[in-house]
Amino acid sequence: MKDAKDVLRIVGMLLLGVFVFMVVVPFVLTLVFNAIGVTLSIIGILISAAVLLIKVAVVLAIGYLILVGIRALLR
């Protein structure tokens, strides 16, 4: 009878392990994929902000060159 109790205890532990595995793995994967999505969106925001900053710098540089050209023509 002791062997049967040990076998039932081992089977119960295995079933509990499988249950925990089936519940925890999707939850952890959801958290990981959400973290990846947040990270990628932050990187995307940073890249788009950098591109916008470059565009503003180019517009300011062109405007400055136009002003310097007009000033040179007026002298």
N, C-alpha and C positions, 0 to 999 in steps of 0.2 A: 504494500500500500504506500510505503514511503517513496518508492520509485514513481508511482503514479502521481503523487503530489509534486515531486520534482519535475516530472515531465509536464504536468499542467502548469506549474509555475514558469517553466521555460517557454512553453507555448504562449502563455499570457504575456510574458515579457516581449516576446517576438511580435505578437499582435499589437501590443501597446507601442512598440517601436515603429511598426509599419504605420499605425494610425498617426503618430506624431510626425513621422516623415511625410505622410500625405497631407497633413494640415500645415506644417511649418514651411515646407519647400515652396508651395505657391505663394505664401505670405512673404517669405524672404525674397523670392524672385520679383514680386510686385514692388517691394521696397527698393530693390536694386535697380529695376528698370525705371522707377520714378526718379531715383537719384540720378541716373544717367540722363534722363530727359531734362531734369532741372539743370544739370551741368551743361548739357549741350545748348539749352536755351540761353544760359548765361554767356557761354562762349559766343553764340550767335549775336547776342546783344552787344557784346564787346567788339566783335568784328564789324558790325554795322555802324557802331559809334566811331570806330577808327576810320572807316571809309568816309563817313560824313565829315569827320574832322579834316581829312585829306581834301575833300571837295571844297570845304570852306577855305582852307589854306590856299588852294589853287585860285579860287575866285578872288581872294584878297591880294594874292601876288599879281594877278592879271590887272586888277584895279589899280594897284600901286604902279605897275609899269605904264599903264595908260596915263595916270596922273603925272608921272615923271616925264613922259613923252610930251604931254601938253605943256608942262612947265618949260621944257627945253625949247619947244617951238616958240613960246612967247618971249623968250629972252633974246 
